[in-house]
Amino acid sequence: MGKMDSKVALVTGGAEGIGACVGRMIVAEGGKVLLCDIQIDKARALAEELGENAEAFELDVRDLDQWHAAVKAAQEHFGKLTVLCNIAGISEPGNVVDVDLDSWRRTIDINLEGPFHGCRAAIPAMEASGEPSAIVNIGSMIAMRAAAFVAAYSASKAGLLGLTRSIALDCAERGVPIRANMVHPGAIRTPMYERYKYSGADTPQNIETNFAATHPMNRIGEPEEVAKAVVFLASDEASFTTGCDFTVDGGGSIRS
């Protein structure tokens, strides 16, 4: 028996990084997964590797119509939808005065409006399944401990925290068996982190040291460490947990 037996999940950002790890773990734990990403070739390659319990779907999370199509695809491929993992996201530098306005809008659209569209499209399908279901949104330790150099990212993740709690309350108060929780990673060794590491004026070694130092545990996290928390919250092992902030940040969010 696996944690995800009988579960069908839609995972955004499923082509690489945390999303790919979540997809692998869902299948390993007995579930089925629709890997959604704009990087469709990578998503298809992973789905092929994972076998019959995985499919890929091209999805731009900013487009509500595409979201409805993705939910329909999950239902058609696997018969239902019971888990939504909103993992796709971006982070681009810029404080509130200097941030490029296109970057601001793009970050809010992908990190906040994307999960909103996803939940709007997926909740009716989860209700229709008649089974205990779960939403897991990826936040950041920056949702609780803002950083000046990423104003848009800070705002988007703090907003997603409020949205997650609103959904958790709405479903619980309506008696709908859908839980909504949030995982807050610290700096994790993903393609997003690598882009930061190699895009600055400083050396990659210094950037890694600086990122690691933001965590009391003094290291960078690994995608698998976040994926384990996501899959736990998506599973029935977390059946009495909703509106939760689950940190996987090496203690970064509690540092004074």
C-alpha positions in Angstrom: 0.0 0.0 0.0 1.3 3.5 -0.9 0.4 6.9 0.4 -1.2 7.9 -2.9 -3.1 4.7 -3.7 -6.3 5.6 -5.6 -5.3 9.3 -5.9 -5.2 11.2 -9.2 -3.1 14.3 -9.1 -2.6 17.3 -11.4 0.8 18.8 -10.8 1.9 22.1 -12.3 5.6 22.8 -12.9 5.8 19.0 -13.5 8.6 19.0 -16.0 11.5 19.7 -13.6 12.5 20.6 -10.1 10.1 20.2 -7.2 7.2 19.4 -9.6 9.1 16.6 -11.2 10.0 15.1 -7.8 6.4 15.3 -6.7 5.3 13.6 -9.9 7.8 10.8 -9.4 6.8 10.4 -5.7 3.1 10.3 -6.4 3.6 7.4 -8.9 6.0 5.6 -6.6 3.4 5.8 -3.8 0.6 4.3 -6.0 -1.0 7.3 -7.5 -1.6 8.7 -11.0 -0.4 12.1 -12.2 -1.0 14.6 -14.9 2.3 16.5 -15.3 1.4 20.0 -16.5 4.0 22.5 -17.8 4.8 24.9 -20.6 7.9 22.8 -21.1 5.9 20.0 -22.7 8.7 18.0 -24.2 10.3 17.6 -20.8 7.0 16.8 -19.2 6.3 14.1 -21.9 9.7 12.6 -21.4 9.1 12.3 -17.6 5.6 10.9 -18.2 7.0 8.3 -20.5 9.6 7.3 -18.0 7.0 6.9 -15.2 4.8 4.7 -17.3 1.0 4.2 -17.6 0.3 6.1 -14.4 1.6 9.4 -15.7 0.5 11.6 -18.6 1.7 15.1 -19.7 -0.3 18.2 -20.6 0.8 21.5 -21.9 -0.5 24.2 -19.5 0.2 27.9 -19.1 -1.2 28.5 -15.6 -2.1 32.1 -16.5 -4.9 30.9 -18.8 -8.2 29.7 -17.2 -9.4 28.0 -20.4 -6.2 25.9 -20.4 -6.8 25.0 -16.8 -10.3 23.7 -17.6 -8.8 21.7 -20.4 -6.1 20.3 -18.1 -8.7 19.2 -15.5 -10.8 17.6 -18.2 -7.7 15.8 -19.5 -7.0 14.4 -16.0 -10.6 13.1 -15.7 -10.5 11.6 -19.2 -7.1 9.9 -18.7 -7.6 8.7 -15.1 -11.4 8.9 -14.5 -11.3 11.6 -11.8 -9.3 14.3 -10.1 -8.6 14.2 -6.3 -5.3 16.2 -5.9 -4.1 19.5 -7.1 -0.4 20.5 -6.6 0.2 24.2 -7.6 4.0 24.1 -8.0 4.8 26.2 -11.1 6.3 29.5 -10.2 8.9 32.1 -11.0 11.2 34.5 -9.0 12.8 37.6 -10.6 14.8 40.2 -8.7 13.7 43.8 -8.1 12.7 45.9 -5.1 9.4 47.8 -5.1 11.0 50.9 -6.7 13.1 49.2 -9.3 11.2 46.1 -10.3 10.2 46.1 -14.0 6.5 46.3 -14.3 6.3 43.5 -16.8 8.2 41.3 -14.3 5.8 42.3 -11.5 2.7 41.4 -13.6 4.3 38.2 -14.8 5.2 37.1 -11.3 1.7 37.8 -9.9 0.0 36.2 -12.9 2.0 32.9 -12.5 2.5 32.7 -8.8 -0.8 33.9 -7.5 -3.4 34.1 -10.3 -2.2 30.7 -11.7 -3.1 28.8 -8.5 -6.3 30.8 -8.2 -7.3 29.7 -11.7 -6.2 26.1 -10.9 -8.3 25.9 -7.7 -11.3 27.5 -9.5 -11.1 24.8 -12.2 -10.2 21.9 -10.0 -12.5 22.2 -7.0 -15.7 21.3 -8.9 -14.0 18.2 -10.3 -12.7 17.2 -6.9 -16.2 17.6 -5.5 -17.6 15.5 -8.4 -15.2 12.7 -7.5 -17.0 12.2 -4.2 -13.7 11.3 -2.6 -11.4 13.0 0.0 -9.3 15.4 -2.0 -6.4 17.8 -1.4 -4.9 21.0 -2.7 -1.2 21.7 -2.0 0.2 25.1 -2.9 3.9 25.9 -3.0 4.7 29.1 -1.0 8.1 30.2 0.3 9.7 31.1 3.6 9.5 34.6 2.0 5.7 34.5 2.4 6.4 34.8 6.1 9.7 36.6 6.1 9.7 39.1 3.2 12.8 39.9 1.2 13.4 43.4 -0.1 15.1 42.3 -3.3 12.1 40.3 -4.6 9.1 42.5 -4.0 6.8 40.7 -6.6 7.8 37.3 -5.3 7.2 38.3 -1.7 3.8 39.7 -2.6 2.7 36.7 -4.7 3.6 34.1 -2.1 2.0 36.1 0.8 -1.1 36.5 -1.3 -1.1 32.7 -2.1 -1.0 32.1 1.7 -4.2 34.1 2.2 -5.8 32.3 -0.8 -4.9 28.9 0.6 -6.4 29.7 4.0 -9.6 31.1 2.4 -10.0 27.9 0.3 -9.4 25.7 3.4 -12.1 27.6 5.4 -14.6 27.6 2.5 -14.4 23.9 1.8 -14.4 23.0 5.5 -17.4 25.2 6.3 -19.4 23.9 3.3 -18.7 20.3 4.3 -16.7 19.6 1.1 -14.0 17.0 1.7 -11.2 19.1 0.1 -8.3 20.1 2.3 -6.0 23.0 1.3 -2.5 23.4 2.6 0.7 25.2 1.8 4.4 24.1 1.8 7.0 26.9 2.3 10.4 25.9 0.9 13.6 27.8 1.6 16.3 28.0 -1.0 16.1 24.7 -2.8 18.4 23.3 -5.5 16.1 23.7 -8.5 16.5 25.3 -11.9 15.1 28.5 -10.4 17.8 28.5 -7.8 20.5 27.7 -10.4 19.4 30.7 -12.5 19.9 33.0 -9.5 23.2 31.3 -8.8 24.7 31.9 -12.2 23.0 35.2 -13.2 24.6 37.6 -10.6 27.8 39.6 -10.6 29.1 37.6 -7.6 30.6 34.2 -7.9 28.4 31.1 -7.8 30.3 29.9 -4.8 29.6 33.1 -2.9 25.9 33.1 -3.9 25.5 29.5 -2.7 27.2 30.4 0.6 24.9 33.5 1.0 21.8 31.5 0.3 22.8 28.7 2.6 23.4 31.2 5.4 19.7 32.3 5.3 18.9 28.9 6.9 20.0 28.2 10.4 20.8 24.6 9.1 23.3 26.4 6.8 22.7 24.5 3.6 20.6 24.5 0.5 17.5 22.2 0.5 16.9 19.4 -2.1 13.7 19.0 -4.2 13.0 15.6 -2.7 12.8 17.1 0.8 10.0 19.4 -0.4 8.3 16.7 -2.4 8.0 14.5 0.7 6.0 17.3 2.5 3.8 17.9 -0.6 2.9 14.2 -0.9 2.2 13.9 2.8 -0.2 16.8 2.7 -1.8 15.4 -0.5 -2.3 12.0 1.1 -5.0 10.8 3.6 -2.3 10.7 6.2 -2.9 14.4 6.6 -6.7 13.9 6.8 -7.2 16.3 9.7 -4.9 19.0 8.4 -6.1 22.0 6.4 -5.1 25.6 6.2 -1.6 24.5 7.4 1.8 26.2 6.8 4.3 23.4 6.4 7.9 24.8 6.3 10.7 23.0 4.6 13.3 25.8 5.0 16.0 24.7 7.3 14.6 27.1 10.0 14.8 30.2 7.7 11.4 31.5 8.5 12.0 31.6 12.2 15.3 33.3 12.1 15.1 36.8 13.8 
